[in-house]
Amino acid sequence: MTFKLLTVAAALIGFAVTGAAIPGICDEASRAAPINVAAAAQGTAPDFAGISNWFNSKPLNIADLRGKVVLVDFWTYGCVNCVNTLPHVTDLYAKYKDKGLVVVGVHTPEFPFERSASNVQAALKRHGITYPVAQDNDSATWNAYRNQYWPAQYIIDQNGKIVFQHEGEGRYDEIDRTVAKLLNASS
């Protein structure tokens, strides 16, 4: 066995033994074990930055949403995992919007065709999305949150602090309980 093959084999064994994941190559591992470090490190939620279009709403900012519980949902309509989460996000919005929850979808495109405002508008109609959606074509809000994954959800409390973060699909009951707890605490 050549030295190069031996090195590659050792690296693969190391990844298998430690359970390490390479972002973008092994997304399943990252979804299975969500990383909550970024939210804790950020504390106060960043504002929406570099938004090219707002759908279903006038432009929003985090400061004006103080006193509300906010779910920021990073997604793109071409991502199957994102599309799989949309029914849960829209159900959560319907359940809690009259109790103080604001959902803001942040559509951050991965591919050039996802940058089209008319394509985003068509996706909103197709998926029955009526909550505010920000079109983040230059990834400015994505970068402000230090986000790395589609989909990703951030729950922001009434004081503007990120209190929950999740990447990928799942944890829907935990997201619901977190929102419910925050809303009950304020009523």
C-alpha positions in Angstrom: 0.0 0.0 0.0 1.4 3.4 -0.9 1.9 6.1 1.6 -0.9 8.2 0.1 -3.5 5.3 0.3 -2.4 4.6 3.9 -2.9 8.3 4.8 -6.4 8.3 3.2 -7.3 5.1 4.9 -6.2 6.4 8.3 -8.2 9.6 7.9 -11.3 7.6 7.0 -10.9 5.4 10.0 -10.4 8.4 12.1 -13.7 10.0 10.9 -15.5 6.7 11.4 -14.2 6.2 14.9 -14.7 9.8 16.1 -18.0 10.3 14.3 -16.7 13.5 12.7 -18.5 15.1 9.9 -17.3 17.2 7.0 -19.8 20.0 6.4 -21.4 19.8 3.0 -20.3 16.2 2.5 -21.8 14.5 5.5 -24.9 16.6 6.3 -26.7 13.6 7.8 -24.4 13.6 10.8 -24.8 17.3 11.3 -28.6 17.0 11.3 -28.5 14.1 13.8 -26.4 16.1 16.3 -27.5 19.8 16.1 -24.9 22.4 17.0 -26.2 24.9 19.5 -22.9 26.7 20.1 -23.4 29.6 17.6 -26.6 30.7 19.1 -25.1 30.8 22.6 -22.1 32.7 21.4 -24.3 35.3 19.6 -26.6 36.2 22.4 -28.6 39.0 20.9 -30.2 38.2 17.6 -28.7 40.1 14.6 -30.9 42.3 12.5 -32.1 41.4 9.0 -29.4 42.7 6.7 -29.1 43.1 2.9 -32.7 42.0 2.2 -33.6 42.6 -1.5 -37.3 41.9 -1.1 -39.9 41.4 1.6 -42.9 39.2 0.9 -46.2 39.2 3.0 -44.9 42.1 5.1 -43.3 45.5 5.1 -39.6 45.4 6.0 -39.0 44.1 9.5 -36.2 44.6 12.0 -35.4 42.7 15.2 -35.6 45.8 17.4 -39.3 46.4 16.4 -40.1 42.8 17.2 -39.1 43.1 20.9 -41.9 41.8 23.1 -42.7 39.1 20.6 -41.3 35.6 20.2 -39.7 35.3 16.8 -38.8 32.2 14.8 -36.3 32.9 12.1 -36.3 30.1 9.5 -33.5 30.0 7.0 -34.6 28.1 3.9 -34.6 28.0 0.1 -37.3 26.6 -2.1 -34.9 24.3 -4.0 -33.8 22.4 -0.9 -35.9 19.2 -0.2 -35.1 19.3 3.5 -36.3 22.9 3.7 -39.5 22.0 1.8 -40.0 19.1 4.3 -39.9 21.6 7.2 -42.3 24.1 5.7 -45.6 22.4 6.8 -44.3 22.4 10.4 -43.3 26.1 10.3 -46.6 27.1 8.7 -48.5 25.0 11.3 -46.5 26.6 14.1 -47.3 30.1 12.7 -51.0 29.3 12.5 -51.1 27.9 16.0 -49.3 30.8 17.7 -49.5 33.9 15.5 -52.4 35.4 17.6 -50.5 34.7 20.8 -47.4 36.7 20.0 -45.3 34.5 17.6 -43.7 36.1 14.6 -42.3 33.8 12.0 -39.8 35.3 9.5 -38.6 33.1 6.7 -35.2 34.1 5.4 -35.0 32.8 1.9 -31.2 32.5 1.2 -30.6 31.0 -2.2 -28.1 28.2 -2.8 -28.4 28.3 -6.7 -28.7 31.2 -9.1 -32.3 30.3 -10.1 -33.4 30.6 -6.5 -32.5 34.3 -6.6 -35.5 35.2 -8.7 -38.2 37.1 -6.8 -41.0 35.7 -9.0 -39.7 32.1 -8.3 -39.7 32.8 -4.5 -43.2 34.3 -4.8 -44.4 31.2 -6.6 -42.9 29.0 -3.9 -44.7 31.0 -1.2 -48.0 30.5 -3.0 -47.3 26.8 -3.7 -46.5 26.1 0.0 -49.2 28.3 1.5 -46.7 30.6 3.3 -48.4 33.7 4.6 -45.9 34.8 7.2 -43.2 37.4 6.4 -40.4 36.2 4.1 -37.1 38.1 3.5 -35.2 37.5 0.3 -31.5 37.3 1.4 -29.9 37.0 -2.1 -26.5 38.2 -0.9 -26.5 36.0 2.3 -26.1 39.1 4.5 -28.6 37.9 7.1 -27.3 34.4 6.7 -23.8 35.6 7.5 -25.0 37.9 10.4 -26.4 34.8 12.1 -23.3 32.8 11.2 -25.7 30.2 9.7 -24.2 27.3 7.8 -27.2 25.0 7.0 -30.5 24.8 5.1 -32.9 24.6 6.9 -32.1 26.2 10.2 -34.4 27.7 12.8 -33.6 30.3 15.5 -36.0 31.1 18.2 -35.6 34.6 19.7 -37.2 35.5 23.0 -39.1 38.7 23.8 -35.8 40.5 24.8 -34.2 39.8 21.4 -32.0 36.9 22.6 -31.5 33.7 20.6 -32.6 31.0 23.0 -32.8 28.0 20.6 -31.1 26.9 17.4 -31.6 23.9 15.2 -30.2 22.8 11.9 -32.0 20.4 9.6 -35.3 18.6 9.8 -36.9 17.4 13.0 -37.2 18.5 16.6 -40.6 19.9 15.8 -42.1 19.1 19.2 -39.2 20.7 20.9 -39.5 23.8 18.8 -43.3 23.9 19.6 -42.6 23.5 23.3 -40.0 26.2 23.3 -42.3 28.7 21.6 -45.2 27.7 23.9 -43.1 28.2 27.0 -41.8 31.6 25.9 -45.3 32.7 25.0 -46.8 31.5 28.3 -44.0 33.3 30.2 -45.0 36.6 28.7 -48.8 36.3 29.3 
